Every structure is written in structure tokens, then in C-alpha cells.
Amino acid sequence: MSGSHTTDLAEDTGPIRPLGADPATLRIGNASGFYGDRFDALREMLTGGPLDVLTGDYLAELTMLILGRDRLKDPTRGYARTFLRQLEDGLGLAVERGVRIVTNAGGLNPAGLADAVRELADKVGVPVRVAHVEGDDLLGRGGWGEGVLTANAYLGGGGIAACLRAGADVVVTGRVTDAALVSGAAQAHFGWRPQDLDQLAGAVVAGHVLECGTQATGGNYSFFDGHDLLRPGFPLAEIAADGSSVITKHPGTGGAVTTGTVTAQLLYETAGARYAGPDVTARLDTVRLTEEAPDRVRIDGVRGEAPPALKTGLTRLGGWRNEVTFVLTGLDVAAKAALVRRQMEAALDAAEHRPAEVRWTLARTDREDAAVQEEASALLRLVVRDPDQDAVGRVVSGAAVELALASYPGFHVTAPPGKGTPYGVFEAVAVDAAGVPHVAVLPDGTRISSQHAPSTQELVRLPDPPLPEPLPAGPTRRGPLGLVAGARSGDKGGSANVGVWARTDRAWRWLAHELTVERFRQLLPETAELPVDRHVLPNLRALNFVVDGLLGEGVAAQARFDPQAKAVGEWLRSRHMDIPEVLS
């Protein structure tokens, strides 16, 4: 159990004991990309082939809010309980195969999960050394304003490395960065120091590829029809002492590892060429990808720079929301939408407290002369939000129900309207790392303070590099952008990123000149009035667009139909452009 005394961790932590049999290579796998990922993945990874370390990523912005609400109900909770159930089956396998387990499933209570792992080990009769990393929880520090439910700094890999060097079999963390699960293990194995920025950056890039599980092996991949995706395998990285790596998967598992699948994941939830973390800023514009063999993609050339100030994520309960989706079938869809909208607005105006925010969206999913009723139907979505639950409860649901026999012909809704539900808000702020503890609690209870990065630098946007030579003018044909380009999109707070990449050099020469910010806004009208920044990544033949404000106050606020921007990239690929015939 934890003691009370904390000692400083010197830069030289003593002799390095490799985590695997091969000092030159560290094999790190992933068994979870989010809280709720495939339950059997931990067993699959442990039995599918050799590994030195197995990581599990359970945290996201929305997850922190969920765990925060769990902690309100019971202070002993606040961690991902699914991990314990997975470990009940996998702990013996891990020990038998000599695989260390590193996970951020500790969430808001890493010490509590570490104790629960010890109890589980006693129950199943598998003695293990358990350590944890803490210090990220800054909620009690104050100064965050009212209503903050969680406040957690994104820590790096130093605490993980200290735990592994001390012989831990299982390391539980709170809010470290997703990539730190991998880079911390690599630090422990190779003995990298904080100033070994290129090596750390290489491991961070490998960690970013692994962190979302099967997204690196063909999941959520634009060109999915070329791979067996019935049950894609989880990825692993073979990391070398210089920070380079090979991304692969266990033999015989589904999916595929290609330069395309790795490129897609590299672009996921990133912004410009500088990919910032607490230990290092990795330069994505220096990444080189080489397909060495089937299901083996080498990553090398990654350069590292000093990180920026430490990022802290804040979640708060933003208020209450309610939603009603009206189904409009057949003829006169626009007129039917206008009628029910007038009726609902009149009811809201007459209420004692009209909701602070009322939003309508009409999705024209209907088709003319449809042979299937669903294909003849459009969806009119009403979303209301307010700080007061009463303003979005009976006021909305009652008004919608009362229209059942008094509105447009064919009136029905997709689900019975109910009471309001709470929604959350996410905010990221920068803090001085000097005021944030980063503590490794070793298996024997010794507490060691891990170093933050020795220096930081402001995160400044890099100027775009020169564009390739444009394609010569020639005949074009109208078609979807997705014929020649892949895309992957995601969320960061209220912003969305859309990474677009070309599969050939000729397609890149066209894409780099044709898909400007102006054209992007034309293709995606929702972004027309929002700030859009385009970043050019020639090594990946990719453009990365960052759209500020598309997601309102973040995924927990559920501000739009696709609250995490998961499908914005596929929407973009479906839009038609004049594509050179030489690319077909």
C-alpha cells in the first residue's frame, strides 16, 4: 500500500532491466481503444503471439465526464470497471507469458483500481506486483470556476517508466496521454532520458497509431472493402532503441496493416505538423512510412521538439437537454416540417420558461416514389438545452405528445420523448507543469516524483511546405472525392479535424492544389462560417483541416447529429468534384 513519503526521481534511475527478452526491440500491443471496446481483446492479444507489454486505453473526454458522475455517486469508484472483468480472465495468462500490463483504466481513481487489481490477484491466486501513477487530478486545486466535475492534467510516460523499472507487472494510471502508455514503456525498456526527444517522439507516434485499437488495422477505414473486417485484430508495435517502429498485428488475425491504415490513424484527432504531448512534441511532417511486407509498416524519421505547457482537461455539467425526432413521410415534407415547427414553437413560447437554446435540423433522407416506407421518410430533429431541467422536460415532451392527433398527416416520432438529460462541457487549459505532481507509486508503496519535461516551448503553427507540381491540365469527370482520396475525422473539444490523404503521387499533386480551404467550405456548408485551418503534410500525401467550433462545447454537449465528427470525413469523400480522368 502507498506510503506518505515522496522522493524525487533522478534523471538516471539506475541500471535498465529490459522488459522483454530482446534488449534491441520492445513488442507493445494494444487491447482497448475506448471504454467499451471488444471485451475479448485482452485474451486475444495475450494468446495470439509474443508480446512484452500490453496496453489498454480507456479514457476520452466523454469518459472523464462519465467517471466523474460515477464518483459523485460513490467516491470509491471513478475507474473503468470493465478492465477488472477482463483481467479476471487474463491476469494469469499475462504472468504466464511474462507480459506487463499498462492501462489508464484508473481514470479518476488509479489508487482504487490498483487496490482492486491486488484483490483480484489474491482471488484468482496469481501473485502480481501492482503499481500506479497519480497526480493528474487537480480538482481540489480550485480556481476552475463553478460546476467543474473533473480537472485532470495530461501526464507523460515518466511515471509509467518508473513503475516498470521497479518491476511492476501491472501499471495503472489516471489521465496520462493515450500515447504515453506506449512511450512510457519504451522509456523503461531503453533507458531514454527526457532530452532524448527524437526517440521519445518516435514512440509517441507509435503510441498514437496503437491507441485507438483496430482503427490501425482497417477499422473505420475509407477503403474498407479491400480487407477482411469481420473481426480485425488489434495492433502492436515493434519499437527499436532509436524510436523507430514497425506496426503489425498477430498472425492470422483479421483486418490489415498498410501505409493507408497507418496514415489514417496518424491523422486522427491531430491538428498541424506539431503533435504536442507532455514529454515531447512529435513532428508529424517528418514521419516516414514504408510498407516492408504484408501487415508490416515501418515508421521512422520522426523528429522531436520540446513540449508546450501541460494540458489540463476540465469537464463540467453544462445543463439539461431534450430531443424529439419527428418522422415526415411522403409528399410535402417541407410544408409538414414548417407546420410542426410552428406548433412546437408556439408551445415553447407559451411556456413559463422557454428553453435557452432551441435547434431544428431537417435531414432529407426521403426518396421520391419509394418502395420502402422508411425510404419515403425525412427526419426533423428538435434539440433543446437549458440550465434548468424543467425548461426542457415536460414543456417539450408534453407539447410533442399533444400533437399526435393534431399535426401533419402521418405524424409519429422515432422514440417517445422523455425528461431532460444532463449534458457536459469539455474545456482544455494550459497549466505550469511545476505545480502538477507526477507520482509513481511503486509495488512496495514507495512514492517517487517523476520529472516533467526539463523545458517547454510555445506551440507555434509551422508554415506550410511547398506544394508539389500540379497535374497538367486535362479532361475531368464529375465524381466523389472518395474515388481518389481517403479521410479520417474526429474531435478535440469543440473542434473537429478532417484528415484527407491521397493514395498515389499523382492524386496528391491534384489534391494539394484542388482541396483548398475555400473548396472545403463549399463542399461542407456547415463549415462555411467557421474558422478552418489547412495543414499540409507531404510525407503522408495528406491535408489536415481543423474546424473550430463545429462541435459546440464538445462531444458531451451533443451539439450536432454526429457529435464526435466521426463521419465528417466520409461526408467530404461523398461530395462531387471535377476529378482528372488520369486519376481514374
N, C-alpha and C positions, 0 to 999 in steps of 0.2 A: 504494500500500500504506500501511498505518497507520504513523504516526509515534508517538513516545513522549510528546510534549508535549501537555498538555490545557489549553485556555484556557476561561475562564468565558464563558458566553453571556449577554450583557447583555439586559435586557428589550426594548430597542429594537435590533433586529437589522439596521437599515438599511432602505433602500428596498425595498418589496414588489414583486416581479415576479409578476403573476398567472400561475396555472398553465394558464389557458385563454384563449381569445380574448375572452371576456366577463368583465370585471372584476366585474360585479354578480352573476354566477351561476357556481357550480362544479358540473360534472356528474361525479359519482363513481359508478362501477359496482362490482359485486362479481362475482367469478368462482370463489369457493370458500367453502363454509361449514364444511368439515372436511377432514381429511387422508384423501383417498379420494373426494372429490366428483367430479362429472362432468368427465372429462378434457378434453373439447372446449370447456368453458365459456369458457376464456380466449380462444380464437379466436372463438367466437360473440359474445362481448361486444365484441371489437375490431372485428369486421366488421358488427355489427348496427346500428350507429348512432353518432352523435358522443359522445365521452367526453373528459374532461380527465384523469381519474385512474381507474385500475382497481386495486381491492384484492383480496387473497386471504387468507382466514382459514383457517389450517391447524391451529391449536392448540386443545387441550382438556385437561382434567385427565388423561384416559386417554392422550392423545397424548404428554404430557410424560413419562409413565412409559415408554411405548414408545421414545421417543427417548433416554431415559436408559439403557435397556438396550442400545440401539444404540451409544451412546457407550462403554459398558463394553467392548463387543466391539472397537470401533475409535474411538479418540479423535478422529479426523478427521471422524467422522460426527456425528449428533445434529441434523440438519436434515431437512426434508421433501424427499426426492429427487424426488418426483413433480413438484414445481414446476419443476425444471430441465428435465424432459422436456417439460412444457407450454411452457416458454419457448423451447425449441429451435424450435418451430413459430411462436410468437407474438412473439418479440422484434423481428423485422423489421417486422411489422405495427404494433406499438406505436410504434416510432420513426417509421415512415412516416406514421402518423396523429397524431403528437405527443401520445401518451398516456403519462403517467407511471405506473409500476407500484409499488405499495406492498404489501408482504406480510410477515406474521410467520412465513413458512416457515423462517426462520433457526433457530427453536426454541432449542436449546441451543448452537448454533454459528453465529451470524449472520455472523461474520467469515469462516468457512469457506465458507458459501453465497455470500457476496459475491465471494470469490475464484473460486468455481466459475462464477458468472454472468459474470465477466470472461473466464474461459477459454472459456466457451460463446460469448460475443460475438466473440472472436477466431476461433473455429472457424467460425461462420456468417457472418463478415465484416460484422457490424453493430456499429460503434463506439458504445458507450454509456458514460455516466457512472454509476458504481455507488457507492452509499453504504450504510452500515449503522448500526444503533443497538445499543449494548451497555450492559452494566452491571447488567442484571437478574439475572444468575447469581450467586447468593450462596452456592453450595455450599461454597466454600472458607472461608467465614467461620467455620464451626464453631458449636457451641452448639445444634445442632438435634437432638442425641441420636443414637442408633445407627441404622444402617441407612438413613439418608436417601440417596436416589438422586438427586433433583433438589431444588433450592431456588431459586425464581425469583420476584422481585418483579414485580408487575404495573405496568409503567411507563405513562405517559401519552403524549400526542401531541407533546410539545415536541421530542424528538429527530428525529422524522419531519419536523416543520416545518422544522427547521434544515437537514436534508439536502435537502429540496425547494427551499428558498430558495437553497441553494448550487448549484442546477442539476442535481441528480441525476435521471437518467432511471429508475433502478431503486433503490428503497429496501428493504433487507432488515432485519427486526428480529428480536429474540428475543421474550421474553414481555412484550409490551405488551398492554393490554386489547384485546379484539376491536374495540370501538368506536373506539379510538384510531387505527386505520388511516384512518378517515374524519375524525375530529376533527382529527388532526394535519395532514392535507392541507388542511382548511378553515382552520386556523390560518395555514398558509403562504400561502394564497391571499388571505385577507382581512386579515392582519396583526393578528389578535386578540392581546391581551395576557392574561397569567394572570388578571387581575382582571375580564376580560370574561366573567363567569360565565354570564349568560343565553345569550349567543351560543355559548359552549362547550357548554352543556347541550343546546341545540337540536341541535348537530352530533353530540353523543354519542347522543341519542335516534335521530337518523337513522342513525348507525353501528350502533346496536343492531338497528334494523329490517333493515339490509343484511347484518349479519354472518353470518346463517345461510342466505344464498343464497335458494333457491327457497321457503323457508318464508314469505317475504314475498309470493310470487306464487301462492299456493294450495297449495303442498306441505304435507303434514301438517295440512291444514285440515279442521275438523269438517264443513263444508258443501261438501265437495269435488265433489259431484255437479253443482254449478252451473257448473263451469269445465272447460275442456279441459286435462287434466293429462297428456296423453300425453308431452309434453316441455315443462314450464314454463320460461319464460325466467327469467334471473337479474335481480335488481332493480337499479335505480340511483336516486340521489337528486340532485335539483337543489337545491343549497344556496345560500341568499341571505346577504347580509352581516349580517343581524340574527339569523342562526342558524335561521330557519325553512327549511323544505324541502318539496319535492314528491317523493313516492315514485312511481316509474313503472317502465317496462321498455321495451326496444326494440320498435318497431312490428313486428307480425306474429309475435311470439313467443308461446308457449303460456302457459297459466295466466291469472291476473288479479291486478290490484292494486285492492283495495277497502278500505273502512274496516274490514271484518271481517278480511281477511287481515293488515292492518297492526296491528289490535288484538291479534290472536292472537300475532303476533311480539313486540309490546311486552310482553305478559305472560309471555313465555317466559323461564324461568330468572331471574325477578326476585322480589323479596320485597314490601316495602311501597312507600309512595309515594316514598321516597327511594331512588334508584338511584345507588349510590356508585361513583365511579371515582377515579383518581389525580389528575385535573385539576379535577374538579368533581363535585358531587352533583346529578344531574338530578331535578327534582321531577315524577314521573310523574302526580301529581294535577293538574298544570297543563297537561298535554298536550291540545291541541285537534286533532281530526281532521275534515277536510272533504273530501268526495268532489267534486272540481272538475269532473271529466269522466271518461269511461271510462278506467280504468287510470291515474288521476292522483289521488292523495290528498295533500292539504296537511297538514303538521304545523306548528303554530305555538303561541305562548303559553307555551313551555317556560321555566320559571324555573330558575336555578341557584344552588347554595349551595357553600360551601367543602367540600372533600372530607374524609373521615376519614383516619386514619393509613394508611400504604401497606400494601396486602395482599401477602403472600408465600405462594405455594403450595408445599407440601412433598409429595413423593411418596417412598414407601419400599416395599420388598418386604415384604409382611406375612406371608408364609409360603407354604404349598402347599395346593392344593385338588384334589378329585376329585369327579366327578359320575357318577351312574348313573340313568337314567330307565327304570323298569320299565313295560311296557305291560300293562294289565289289561283283558281283553276279556270282554264278555257279562255273565253273571249273577254275583252275589255279589261285586261289586267291593270292597266294604268288607272282607269276610272275606278275600279274596285279598290285599288290601293289608296286613291285620293279620298274615297268615301270613308273607309275605316280609319284613315288617319285623321280626318276632320272629326269623326265621332270620338276617337280616343283623346284628341287634343282638347275637345270641349269638356270631356270628363276631367281631365287633368287640370284645366283652367278653373273648373268649379270646385276643385278640392281645397280643403283648408290649407294645405301645404303642397304646392306644385313641386315635383322633383326638380332639383337644381340643374340636372342635365338630362335632356331628352334627345335621343338619337334614333333616326329612322334610316334603314337601308333596304333597298329593293333589289333582290337578286333575280334576274330574268332567266331562270332555269327552265322556263316553259318552251315548248316547241309547237309550231303550228301543225294542226291535223295529226296530233299524236295518237298512236295506237295504245299507249300505256298511260293511265291517268297521271301517274307521277310526272311523266314527261310533258304533260299538259299544264303543269303547275309551277307557279313562281312563289318565292318566299319573301314576305315583308317582315323585317325584323325590327322590333322596338326594344331599345335598351334604355333604362332609366337609372340614374345614380343620384345619391343624396347622402349627406352625413346622418340623416335621421331615418331609421328603418321604417317608421310609419309612413314616410313620404313615398316609399317605393313598394309597400306591401299591398294591403287591401285596396288602396287607391288605384293601383294598376291592375291587379288580378281581378278585382271585382268589376271594374269597368270593362275589361276584356270579356269576362264570362257573360255579363249582361247583354252583350251584343250578339250572342249566339243565334238569336232568332230575329235580330233587328238590323242586320247589316247587309253586306253584299251576298249575292247568291252563291251557295256552296261554302258558306263560312265554316271554317274549322281551323284549329291551331295544332302545331306539332306536338305539344305537350300541355297538360293543364298548368296554367300559371299559378305560382305559389307565393310564399312570403319572400321578402328580400333576403339576399345572402350577402355576407361581408365580402369586400374585395380589398386587395392590398396594393401598396405602392412601394416601388423599389427606388433607391437613390444611392449613387456611388459618390463618395467624397474621398479626398486625399488627406492623409494624416502623416505626421512625422513618425517615422519608424522608431525613433529613440524613445518614444513614450509608449510603445507597444511591446509587451513581454512576448517572448517566443521560447517556451519552456518545454524541454524534453523530459518526461518523467520515465525513468529507466525501469527495467523489470524489478530491480531491487529497491525501488522507491526513491533513488537519488534523483534530485531535480537539477537539471543543467540548463543554463540560459544559452540559447543558440544565437549566434551572430546574425544580425541583419546585414544586408549588403553594405560594404565599407564606404561606398559613395553612391550618390544618385545624380541624375541629370534630368532636366526638363524634357518631357516627351514632345518633341517638335516634329511636325509633319515634314517628311523628306520631299524635295522637289521630284516631280515625275521624271523618269529617264526618257531618253529619246525614243520615239516610236519607230517601229520597223518601216521599211519601204512599203508604200501602199501597193495594192494589186493594180496592174494595168487596167484601164477601162475596158469593159467588155459587156456582153449581153448578161442580163439578170433575169431571174424569175421570182415571182412573189411566193413566199412560203414562210413557215415559222422559223424563228431564230434557232430553235432547238434542233434543226436539221444539221447545224454545224457547230453548235456550242452547248456545253453543259452548264449547269448552275447549281449553287447550293446557297441557301439563305438561312438566316437565324436572327436571334435577338440579343441585344445588350442594353438592358434597361429599357428606356423608351425608344431607342434607335433600332433600326434593322440594317443588316448588311446583306448584300446580294453579290456573291462572287460568281463571275462568269468566266469560263475558260474555253479556249479553242483546242481541238484535238490534233490539228496539223499546223505546220508553219504557215501555209498559205491562208488557212482560215484565220490565223492570228493576225496576219498582215491586213486582212479585211476588217476583223473585229475591232482592232485597236483604233482604227480611224473612223469606223462607222458608228460604234456604240458610244457616243458622247453623252455628257450629262443631259444635254438638250433632247437627244433622241430617247434616252432612258425615260425622261419625264413624259415625253409624248407617248411612249409605249405603256407606261404605268401612270395613268392620270391621277391616281391617289397621291402621287409624289410631286405633282406639279407645283404646289405652293410650299413645299418643304425644302429645307437645306439638303442638298445632295452633293457628296464629295466623291470623286472618282480617283482611285489609286491604280497605278499601272505596275504590274509585276511580270516583266518579260520572261524571267526564268521559268515561270509557271504558265506562260502564254495566257495570262489572266488579267482581268479587270475586277476591282472590288469596289462596289458602290456602297456608301454608308448614307442612310436616310435618317436624319434626325427627326424625332417626334412622330414617326409613323405609328408607333405602338403606345402613344399617350404616356402614361406613367408606368409602363412595363407590363409584363405578362400577367401579373397578379391582378391588374386592373381590368383585364379582359376588354380592352378598348375597341377591338375590331374583331371581325369574323375569324381571322387567323391570328390569334393574339401573340404568337411567338414568331410570326413571319416565316413559318416553316415552308410554305408553298409559294412565297413571292417569287422565288427563282423559277419555279415551274410555270407560274403565270407569265413571267417575262419570256421564257422559251416558247410559249404558245403564241406570242404576238408575231404578226407577219411583217416582214421586211423585204426589200428588194435584194436578193442574195445572188452573187455572181454564179453563173452557170458552171464555172470551172471548179466550184466547191461541191457540186452535187455528185 
